[in-house]
Amino acid sequence: MNSYDGRFERELKKRIGEERARLLGELEAGVAVTDYAKYQNYVGQLSALKRVAGEYCDDARTIIDKG
């Protein structure tokens, strides 16, 4: 993996982690969650970001490394 790809991946994962932390903070505070639909939305966003940071980033790295 060249240095640009590595830097990009690290920065993307860092930003995804920051967004997950922000969403978790809002969910824990409970201020923005006024009903069950909003709660489900937050949980869905958190789940999607976790999947992107883990599975999809790894898949993209594998594809790039293959050439």
Secondary structure by P-SEA (a helix, b strand, c coil): ccaaaaaaaaaaaaaaaaaaaaaaaaaaaccccccaaaaaaaaaaaaaaaaaacaaaaaaaaaaaac
